[in-house]
Amino acid sequence: MRCTLMHKRIPVVELELDDATGFISGLYEVYAPEHLPVGVPVKKGMADRSALNVKS
């Protein structure tokens, strides 16, 4: 399922969620890297998918 991660009303990143597990299986476009969760690095314009998948 393709979704957009939002920070309030700001689109942050477009991503693909696995329907069975709920994990992020792919990232498409980062719209606002400054609104990603704290600790998620961005390299060459792309967020670190594994950092977004971490469950606390």
CHARMM-style PDB file with segment names, atoms N, HN, CA, C and O in Angstrom:
ATOM      1  N   MET     1       0.845  -1.155   0.000  1.00  0.00      PROA
ATOM      2  CA  MET     1       0.000   0.000   0.000  1.00  0.00      PROA
ATOM      3  C   MET     1       0.905   1.238   0.000  1.00  0.00      PROA
ATOM      4  O   MET     1       1.804   1.356   0.832  1.00  0.00      PROA
ATOM      5  N   ARG     2       0.664   2.138  -0.921  1.00  0.00      PROA
ATOM      6  HN  ARG     2      -0.067   2.042  -1.597  1.00  0.00      PROA
ATOM      7  CA  ARG     2       1.452   3.368  -1.024  1.00  0.00      PROA
ATOM      8  C   ARG     2       0.816   4.442  -0.129  1.00  0.00      PROA
ATOM      9  O   ARG     2      -0.386   4.694  -0.214  1.00  0.00      PROA
ATOM     10  N   CYS     3       1.634   5.073   0.731  1.00  0.00      PROA
ATOM     11  HN  CYS     3       2.610   4.868   0.800  1.00  0.00      PROA
ATOM     12  CA  CYS     3       1.137   6.042   1.706  1.00  0.00      PROA
ATOM     13  C   CYS     3       2.058   7.263   1.760  1.00  0.00      PROA
ATOM     14  O   CYS     3       3.181   7.238   1.257  1.00  0.00      PROA
ATOM     15  N   THR     4       1.560   8.317   2.373  1.00  0.00      PROA
ATOM     16  HN  THR     4       0.648   8.338   2.781  1.00  0.00      PROA
ATOM     17  CA  THR     4       2.365   9.502   2.620  1.00  0.00      PROA
ATOM     18  C   THR     4       2.459   9.712   4.121  1.00  0.00      PROA
ATOM     19  O   THR     4       1.442   9.860   4.798  1.00  0.00      PROA
ATOM     20  N   LEU     5       3.680   9.724   4.641  1.00  0.00      PROA
ATOM     21  HN  LEU     5       4.507   9.604   4.091  1.00  0.00      PROA
ATOM     22  CA  LEU     5       3.913  10.030   6.052  1.00  0.00      PROA
ATOM     23  C   LEU     5       3.764  11.529   6.223  1.00  0.00      PROA
ATOM     24  O   LEU     5       4.393  12.313   5.511  1.00  0.00      PROA
ATOM     25  N   MET     6       2.919  11.924   7.178  1.00  0.00      PROA
ATOM     26  HN  MET     6       2.408  11.288   7.755  1.00  0.00      PROA
ATOM     27  CA  MET     6       2.626  13.339   7.397  1.00  0.00      PROA
ATOM     28  C   MET     6       3.141  13.779   8.758  1.00  0.00      PROA
ATOM     29  O   MET     6       3.204  12.977   9.690  1.00  0.00      PROA
ATOM     30  N   HSD     7       3.509  15.050   8.876  1.00  0.00      PROA
ATOM     31  HN  HSD     7       3.457  15.701   8.119  1.00  0.00      PROA
ATOM     32  CA  HSD     7       3.768  15.701  10.145  1.00  0.00      PROA
ATOM     33  C   HSD     7       2.749  16.822  10.249  1.00  0.00      PROA
ATOM     34  O   HSD     7       2.915  17.895   9.669  1.00  0.00      PROA
ATOM     35  N   LYS     8       1.706  16.552  10.993  1.00  0.00      PROA
ATOM     36  HN  LYS     8       1.571  15.680  11.464  1.00  0.00      PROA
ATOM     37  CA  LYS     8       0.523  17.421  11.043  1.00  0.00      PROA
ATOM     38  C   LYS     8      -0.037  17.551   9.631  1.00  0.00      PROA
ATOM     39  O   LYS     8      -0.561  16.571   9.101  1.00  0.00      PROA
ATOM     40  N   ARG     9       0.051  18.708   9.010  1.00  0.00      PROA
ATOM     41  HN  ARG     9       0.477  19.503   9.441  1.00  0.00      PROA
ATOM     42  CA  ARG     9      -0.482  18.881   7.642  1.00  0.00      PROA
ATOM     43  C   ARG     9       0.617  18.958   6.587  1.00  0.00      PROA
ATOM     44  O   ARG     9       0.368  19.369   5.454  1.00  0.00      PROA
ATOM     45  N   ILE    10       1.824  18.564   6.958  1.00  0.00      PROA
ATOM     46  HN  ILE    10       2.026  18.230   7.879  1.00  0.00      PROA
ATOM     47  CA  ILE    10       2.968  18.647   6.053  1.00  0.00      PROA
ATOM     48  C   ILE    10       3.321  17.253   5.543  1.00  0.00      PROA
ATOM     49  O   ILE    10       3.672  16.387   6.344  1.00  0.00      PROA
ATOM     50  N   PRO    11       3.238  17.007   4.221  1.00  0.00      PROA
ATOM     51  CA  PRO    11       3.689  15.720   3.689  1.00  0.00      PROA
ATOM     52  C   PRO    11       5.207  15.604   3.834  1.00  0.00      PROA
ATOM     53  O   PRO    11       5.945  16.514   3.459  1.00  0.00      PROA
ATOM     54  N   VAL    12       5.662  14.476   4.381  1.00  0.00      PROA
ATOM     55  HN  VAL    12       5.062  13.736   4.685  1.00  0.00      PROA
ATOM     56  CA  VAL    12       7.090  14.305   4.672  1.00  0.00      PROA
ATOM     57  C   VAL    12       7.757  13.360   3.686  1.00  0.00      PROA
ATOM     58  O   VAL    12       8.766  13.715   3.076  1.00  0.00      PROA
ATOM     59  N   VAL    13       7.209  12.163   3.522  1.00  0.00      PROA
ATOM     60  HN  VAL    13       6.389  11.875   4.017  1.00  0.00      PROA
ATOM     61  CA  VAL    13       7.809  11.173   2.632  1.00  0.00      PROA
ATOM     62  C   VAL    13       6.726  10.242   2.090  1.00  0.00      PROA
ATOM     63  O   VAL    13       5.788   9.881   2.801  1.00  0.00      PROA
ATOM     64  N   GLU    14       6.870   9.861   0.823  1.00  0.00      PROA
ATOM     65  HN  GLU    14       7.632  10.155   0.245  1.00  0.00      PROA
ATOM     66  CA  GLU    14       5.972   8.884   0.216  1.00  0.00      PROA
ATOM     67  C   GLU    14       6.643   7.521   0.347  1.00  0.00      PROA
ATOM     68  O   GLU    14       7.812   7.354  -0.001  1.00  0.00      PROA
ATOM     69  N   LEU    15       5.879   6.539   0.859  1.00  0.00      PROA
ATOM     70  HN  LEU    15       4.929   6.674   1.142  1.00  0.00      PROA
ATOM     71  CA  LEU    15       6.469   5.233   1.135  1.00  0.00      PROA
ATOM     72  C   LEU    15       5.508   4.109   0.801  1.00  0.00      PROA
ATOM     73  O   LEU    15       4.319   4.327   0.568  1.00  0.00      PROA
ATOM     74  N   GLU    16       6.050   2.903   0.784  1.00  0.00      PROA
ATOM     75  HN  GLU    16       7.016   2.725   0.973  1.00  0.00      PROA
ATOM     76  CA  GLU    16       5.284   1.677   0.517  1.00  0.00      PROA
ATOM     77  C   GLU    16       5.250   0.856   1.796  1.00  0.00      PROA
ATOM     78  O   GLU    16       6.297   0.531   2.356  1.00  0.00      PROA
ATOM     79  N   LEU    17       4.047   0.517   2.262  1.00  0.00      PROA
ATOM     80  HN  LEU    17       3.196   0.781   1.807  1.00  0.00      PROA
ATOM     81  CA  LEU    17       3.886  -0.322   3.443  1.00  0.00      PROA
ATOM     82  C   LEU    17       3.514  -1.734   3.026  1.00  0.00      PROA
ATOM     83  O   LEU    17       2.691  -1.929   2.131  1.00  0.00      PROA
ATOM     84  N   ASP    18       4.123  -2.720   3.676  1.00  0.00      PROA
ATOM     85  HN  ASP    18       4.792  -2.562   4.403  1.00  0.00      PROA
ATOM     86  CA  ASP    18       3.777  -4.118   3.463  1.00  0.00      PROA
ATOM     87  C   ASP    18       2.460  -4.378   4.190  1.00  0.00      PROA
ATOM     88  O   ASP    18       2.377  -4.172   5.401  1.00  0.00      PROA
ATOM     89  N   ASP    19       1.438  -4.822   3.477  1.00  0.00      PROA
ATOM     90  HN  ASP    19       1.506  -4.988   2.493  1.00  0.00      PROA
ATOM     91  CA  ASP    19       0.120  -5.039   4.077  1.00  0.00      PROA
ATOM     92  C   ASP    19       0.137  -6.113   5.164  1.00  0.00      PROA
ATOM     93  O   ASP    19      -0.609  -6.010   6.138  1.00  0.00      PROA
ATOM     94  N   ALA    20       0.961  -7.124   5.017  1.00  0.00      PROA
ATOM     95  HN  ALA    20       1.567  -7.207   4.226  1.00  0.00      PROA
ATOM     96  CA  ALA    20       0.976  -8.239   5.961  1.00  0.00      PROA
ATOM     97  C   ALA    20       1.700  -7.898   7.260  1.00  0.00      PROA
ATOM     98  O   ALA    20       1.251  -8.279   8.340  1.00  0.00      PROA
ATOM     99  N   THR    21       2.828  -7.175   7.158  1.00  0.00      PROA
ATOM    100  HN  THR    21       3.193  -6.865   6.280  1.00  0.00      PROA
ATOM    101  CA  THR    21       3.647  -6.931   8.346  1.00  0.00      PROA
ATOM    102  C   THR    21       3.542  -5.507   8.880  1.00  0.00      PROA
ATOM    103  O   THR    21       3.814  -5.271  10.057  1.00  0.00      PROA
ATOM    104  N   GLY    22       3.155  -4.564   8.043  1.00  0.00      PROA
ATOM    105  HN  GLY    22       2.934  -4.756   7.086  1.00  0.00      PROA
ATOM    106  CA  GLY    22       3.103  -3.164   8.458  1.00  0.00      PROA
ATOM    107  C   GLY    22       4.441  -2.459   8.374  1.00  0.00      PROA
ATOM    108  O   GLY    22       4.548  -1.286   8.728  1.00  0.00      PROA
ATOM    109  N   PHE    23       5.467  -3.165   7.906  1.00  0.00      PROA
ATOM    110  HN  PHE    23       5.380  -4.119   7.618  1.00  0.00      PROA
ATOM    111  CA  PHE    23       6.789  -2.564   7.766  1.00  0.00      PROA
ATOM    112  C   PHE    23       6.888  -1.762   6.475  1.00  0.00      PROA
ATOM    113  O   PHE    23       6.150  -2.007   5.521  1.00  0.00      PROA
ATOM    114  N   ILE    24       7.793  -0.815   6.457  1.00  0.00      PROA
ATOM    115  HN  ILE    24       8.393  -0.616   7.232  1.00  0.00      PROA
ATOM    116  CA  ILE    24       8.040  -0.005   5.267  1.00  0.00      PROA
ATOM    117  C   ILE    24       8.904  -0.824   4.321  1.00  0.00      PROA
ATOM    118  O   ILE    24      10.016  -1.217   4.673  1.00  0.00      PROA
ATOM    119  N   SER    25       8.397  -1.082   3.128  1.00  0.00      PROA
ATOM    120  HN  SER    25       7.494  -0.763   2.842  1.00  0.00      PROA
ATOM    121  CA  SER    25       9.149  -1.894   2.178  1.00  0.00      PROA
ATOM    122  C   SER    25       9.848  -1.044   1.121  1.00  0.00      PROA
ATOM    123  O   SER    25      10.712  -1.552   0.406  1.00  0.00      PROA
ATOM    124  N   GLY    26       9.501   0.221   1.006  1.00  0.00      PROA
ATOM    125  HN  GLY    26       8.799   0.633   1.587  1.00  0.00      PROA
ATOM    126  CA  GLY    26      10.166   1.080   0.033  1.00  0.00      PROA
ATOM    127  C   GLY    26       9.852   2.542   0.266  1.00  0.00      PROA
ATOM    128  O   GLY    26       8.806   2.891   0.814  1.00  0.00      PROA
ATOM    129  N   LEU    27      10.772   3.390  -0.157  1.00  0.00      PROA
ATOM    130  HN  LEU    27      11.622   3.107  -0.603  1.00  0.00      PROA
ATOM    131  CA  LEU    27      10.594   4.835  -0.084  1.00  0.00      PROA
ATOM    132  C   LEU    27      10.645   5.393  -1.494  1.00  0.00      PROA
ATOM    133  O   LEU    27      11.448   4.946  -2.313  1.00  0.00      PROA
ATOM    134  N   TYR    28       9.798   6.363  -1.780  1.00  0.00      PROA
ATOM    135  HN  TYR    28       9.146   6.726  -1.115  1.00  0.00      PROA
ATOM    136  CA  TYR    28       9.742   6.920  -3.128  1.00  0.00      PROA
ATOM    137  C   TYR    28      10.289   8.341  -3.205  1.00  0.00      PROA
ATOM    138  O   TYR    28      11.175   8.621  -4.013  1.00  0.00      PROA
ATOM    139  N   GLU    29       9.775   9.226  -2.382  1.00  0.00      PROA
ATOM    140  HN  GLU    29       9.055   8.998  -1.726  1.00  0.00      PROA
ATOM    141  CA  GLU    29      10.216  10.616  -2.460  1.00  0.00      PROA
ATOM    142  C   GLU    29      10.128  11.259  -1.088  1.00  0.00      PROA
ATOM    143  O   GLU    29       9.144  11.096  -0.367  1.00  0.00      PROA
ATOM    144  N   VAL    30      11.183  11.999  -0.742  1.00  0.00      PROA
ATOM    145  HN  VAL    30      11.982  12.132  -1.329  1.00  0.00      PROA
ATOM    146  CA  VAL    30      11.196  12.762   0.506  1.00  0.00      PROA
ATOM    147  C   VAL    30      10.808  14.191   0.152  1.00  0.00      PROA
ATOM    148  O   VAL    30      11.501  14.862  -0.612  1.00  0.00      PROA
ATOM    149  N   TYR    31       9.694  14.649   0.716  1.00  0.00      PROA
ATOM    150  HN  TYR    31       9.131  14.103   1.337  1.00  0.00      PROA
ATOM    151  CA  TYR    31       9.210  15.997   0.434  1.00  0.00      PROA
ATOM    152  C   TYR    31       9.787  17.022   1.409  1.00  0.00      PROA
ATOM    153  O   TYR    31      10.145  18.127   1.002  1.00  0.00      PROA
ATOM    154  N   ALA    32       9.881  16.667   2.686  1.00  0.00      PROA
ATOM    155  HN  ALA    32       9.590  15.769   3.017  1.00  0.00      PROA
ATOM    156  CA  ALA    32      10.334  17.602   3.724  1.00  0.00      PROA
ATOM    157  C   ALA    32      11.225  16.860   4.722  1.00  0.00      PROA
ATOM    158  O   ALA    32      10.752  16.444   5.780  1.00  0.00      PROA
ATOM    159  N   PRO    33      12.514  16.689   4.395  1.00  0.00      PROA
ATOM    160  CA  PRO    33      13.398  15.916   5.279  1.00  0.00      PROA
ATOM    161  C   PRO    33      13.526  16.510   6.679  1.00  0.00      PROA
ATOM    162  O   PRO    33      13.814  15.791   7.636  1.00  0.00      PROA
ATOM    163  N   GLU    34      13.315  17.814   6.798  1.00  0.00      PROA
ATOM    164  HN  GLU    34      13.082  18.397   6.021  1.00  0.00      PROA
ATOM    165  CA  GLU    34      13.426  18.446   8.115  1.00  0.00      PROA
ATOM    166  C   GLU    34      12.280  18.032   9.046  1.00  0.00      PROA
ATOM    167  O   GLU    34      12.336  18.321  10.241  1.00  0.00      PROA
ATOM    168  N   HSD    35      11.246  17.363   8.528  1.00  0.00      PROA
ATOM    169  HN  HSD    35      11.201  17.128   7.557  1.00  0.00      PROA
ATOM    170  CA  HSD    35      10.121  16.919   9.339  1.00  0.00      PROA
ATOM    171  C   HSD    35      10.128  15.414   9.591  1.00  0.00      PROA
ATOM    172  O   HSD    35       9.169  14.881  10.149  1.00  0.00      PROA
ATOM    173  N   LEU    36      11.189  14.724   9.192  1.00  0.00      PROA
ATOM    174  HN  LEU    36      11.969  15.157   8.739  1.00  0.00      PROA
ATOM    175  CA  LEU    36      11.324  13.298   9.506  1.00  0.00      PROA
ATOM    176  C   LEU    36      11.520  13.135  11.009  1.00  0.00      PROA
ATOM    177  O   LEU    36      11.958  14.073  11.675  1.00  0.00      PROA
ATOM    178  N   PRO    37      11.204  11.961  11.556  1.00  0.00      PROA
ATOM    179  CA  PRO    37      11.449  11.741  12.987  1.00  0.00      PROA
ATOM    180  C   PRO    37      12.928  11.941  13.333  1.00  0.00      PROA
ATOM    181  O   PRO    37      13.812  11.696  12.512  1.00  0.00      PROA
ATOM    182  N   VAL    38      13.172  12.385  14.552  1.00  0.00      PROA
ATOM    183  HN  VAL    38      12.455  12.584  15.219  1.00  0.00      PROA
ATOM    184  CA  VAL    38      14.541  12.612  15.026  1.00  0.00      PROA
ATOM    185  C   VAL    38      15.338  11.314  14.916  1.00  0.00      PROA
ATOM    186  O   VAL    38      14.859  10.254  15.319  1.00  0.00      PROA
ATOM    187  N   GLY    39      16.535  11.391  14.379  1.00  0.00      PROA
ATOM    188  HN  GLY    39      16.924  12.252  14.051  1.00  0.00      PROA
ATOM    189  CA  GLY    39      17.413  10.237  14.269  1.00  0.00      PROA
ATOM    190  C   GLY    39      17.333   9.497  12.942  1.00  0.00      PROA
ATOM    191  O   GLY    39      18.065   8.528  12.740  1.00  0.00      PROA
ATOM    192  N   VAL    40      16.468   9.922  12.039  1.00  0.00      PROA
ATOM    193  HN  VAL    40      15.873  10.709  12.203  1.00  0.00      PROA
ATOM    194  CA  VAL    40      16.374   9.285  10.720  1.00  0.00      PROA
ATOM    195  C   VAL    40      17.275  10.062   9.758  1.00  0.00      PROA
ATOM    196  O   VAL    40      16.959  11.193   9.387  1.00  0.00      PROA
ATOM    197  N   PRO    41      18.393   9.458   9.356  1.00  0.00      PROA
ATOM    198  CA  PRO    41      19.317  10.165   8.466  1.00  0.00      PROA
ATOM    199  C   PRO    41      18.813  10.229   7.026  1.00  0.00      PROA
ATOM    200  O   PRO    41      18.069   9.358   6.574  1.00  0.00      PROA
ATOM    201  N   VAL    42      19.226  11.265   6.322  1.00  0.00      PROA
ATOM    202  HN  VAL    42      19.830  11.972   6.688  1.00  0.00      PROA
ATOM    203  CA  VAL    42      18.901  11.443   4.909  1.00  0.00      PROA
ATOM    204  C   VAL    42      20.221  11.537   4.156  1.00  0.00      PROA
ATOM    205  O   VAL    42      21.047  12.403   4.444  1.00  0.00      PROA
ATOM    206  N   LYS    43      20.417  10.631   3.178  1.00  0.00      PROA
ATOM    207  HN  LYS    43      19.745   9.928   2.945  1.00  0.00      PROA
ATOM    208  CA  LYS    43      21.631  10.636   2.365  1.00  0.00      PROA
ATOM    209  C   LYS    43      21.232  10.711   0.902  1.00  0.00      PROA
ATOM    210  O   LYS    43      20.409   9.925   0.430  1.00  0.00      PROA
ATOM    211  N   LYS    44      21.812  11.646   0.198  1.00  0.00      PROA
ATOM    212  HN  LYS    44      22.481  12.283   0.581  1.00  0.00      PROA
ATOM    213  CA  LYS    44      21.536  11.854  -1.228  1.00  0.00      PROA
ATOM    214  C   LYS    44      20.042  12.027  -1.488  1.00  0.00      PROA
ATOM    215  O   LYS    44      19.518  11.538  -2.489  1.00  0.00      PROA
ATOM    216  N   GLY    45      19.361  12.724  -0.580  1.00  0.00      PROA
ATOM    217  HN  GLY    45      19.786  13.121   0.234  1.00  0.00      PROA
ATOM    218  CA  GLY    45      17.953  13.021  -0.759  1.00  0.00      PROA
ATOM    219  C   GLY    45      16.998  11.895  -0.399  1.00  0.00      PROA
ATOM    220  O   GLY    45      15.794  12.029  -0.616  1.00  0.00      PROA
ATOM    221  N   MET    46      17.503  10.772   0.152  1.00  0.00      PROA
ATOM    222  HN  MET    46      18.481  10.663   0.328  1.00  0.00      PROA
ATOM    223  CA  MET    46      16.646   9.644   0.490  1.00  0.00      PROA
ATOM    224  C   MET    46      16.810   9.308   1.970  1.00  0.00      PROA
ATOM    225  O   MET    46      17.930   9.228   2.477  1.00  0.00      PROA
ATOM    226  N   ALA    47      15.685   9.111   2.657  1.00  0.00      PROA
ATOM    227  HN  ALA    47      14.776   9.176   2.245  1.00  0.00      PROA
ATOM    228  CA  ALA    47      15.694   8.751   4.072  1.00  0.00      PROA
ATOM    229  C   ALA    47      16.125   7.292   4.240  1.00  0.00      PROA
ATOM    230  O   ALA    47      15.975   6.481   3.326  1.00  0.00      PROA
ATOM    231  N   ASP    48      16.660   6.970   5.417  1.00  0.00      PROA
ATOM    232  HN  ASP    48      16.782   7.629   6.160  1.00  0.00      PROA
ATOM    233  CA  ASP    48      17.097   5.616   5.726  1.00  0.00      PROA
ATOM    234  C   ASP    48      15.860   4.784   6.105  1.00  0.00      PROA
ATOM    235  O   ASP    48      15.267   4.984   7.165  1.00  0.00      PROA
ATOM    236  N   ARG    49      15.487   3.861   5.231  1.00  0.00      PROA
ATOM    237  HN  ARG    49      15.969   3.699   4.369  1.00  0.00      PROA
ATOM    238  CA  ARG    49      14.289   3.042   5.434  1.00  0.00      PROA
ATOM    239  C   ARG    49      14.381   2.215   6.702  1.00  0.00      PROA
ATOM    240  O   ARG    49      13.390   2.098   7.422  1.00  0.00      PROA
ATOM    241  N   SER    50      15.526   1.642   6.996  1.00  0.00      PROA
ATOM    242  HN  SER    50      16.331   1.737   6.411  1.00  0.00      PROA
ATOM    243  CA  SER    50      15.652   0.800   8.191  1.00  0.00      PROA
ATOM    244  C   SER    50      15.480   1.631   9.464  1.00  0.00      PROA
ATOM    245  O   SER    50      14.952   1.122  10.452  1.00  0.00      PROA
ATOM    246  N   ALA    51      15.908   2.881   9.466  1.00  0.00      PROA
ATOM    247  HN  ALA    51      16.337   3.294   8.663  1.00  0.00      PROA
ATOM    248  CA  ALA    51      15.727   3.742  10.629  1.00  0.00      PROA
ATOM    249  C   ALA    51      14.246   4.063  10.849  1.00  0.00      PROA
ATOM    250  O   ALA    51      13.803   4.213  11.988  1.00  0.00      PROA
ATOM    251  N   LEU    52      13.487   4.166   9.763  1.00  0.00      PROA
ATOM    252  HN  LEU    52      13.846   4.044   8.838  1.00  0.00      PROA
ATOM    253  CA  LEU    52      12.047   4.413   9.892  1.00  0.00      PROA
ATOM    254  C   LEU    52      11.298   3.180  10.368  1.00  0.00      PROA
ATOM    255  O   LEU    52      10.228   3.306  10.963  1.00  0.00      PROA
ATOM    256  N   ASN    53      11.834   1.990  10.121  1.00  0.00      PROA
ATOM    257  HN  ASN    53      12.703   1.888   9.637  1.00  0.00      PROA
ATOM    258  CA  ASN    53      11.176   0.742  10.510  1.00  0.00      PROA
ATOM    259  C   ASN    53      11.392   0.366  11.960  1.00  0.00      PROA
ATOM    260  O   ASN    53      10.731  -0.551  12.448  1.00  0.00      PROA
ATOM    261  N   VAL    54      12.281   1.026  12.666  1.00  0.00      PROA
ATOM    262  HN  VAL    54      12.818   1.770  12.270  1.00  0.00      PROA
ATOM    263  CA  VAL    54      12.594   0.681  14.052  1.00  0.00      PROA
ATOM    264  C   VAL    54      11.375   0.920  14.930  1.00  0.00      PROA
ATOM    265  O   VAL    54      10.781   1.998  14.909  1.00  0.00      PROA
ATOM    266  N   LYS    55      11.011  -0.095  15.700  1.00  0.00      PROA
ATOM    267  HN  LYS    55      11.493  -0.970  15.717  1.00  0.00      PROA
ATOM    268  CA  LYS    55       9.885   0.026  16.629  1.00  0.00      PROA
ATOM    269  C   LYS    55      10.453   0.238  18.024  1.00  0.00      PROA
ATOM    270  O   LYS    55      11.356  -0.482  18.450  1.00  0.00      PROA
ATOM    271  N   SER    56       9.930   1.215  18.725  1.00  0.00      PROA
ATOM    272  HN  SER    56       9.196   1.800  18.379  1.00  0.00      PROA
ATOM    273  CA  SER    56      10.432   1.469  20.089  1.00  0.00      PROA
ATOM    274  C   SER    56       9.458   1.012  21.133  1.00  0.00      PROA
ATOM    275  OT1 SER    56       9.722   1.150  22.327  1.00  0.00      PROA
TER     276      SER     56
END
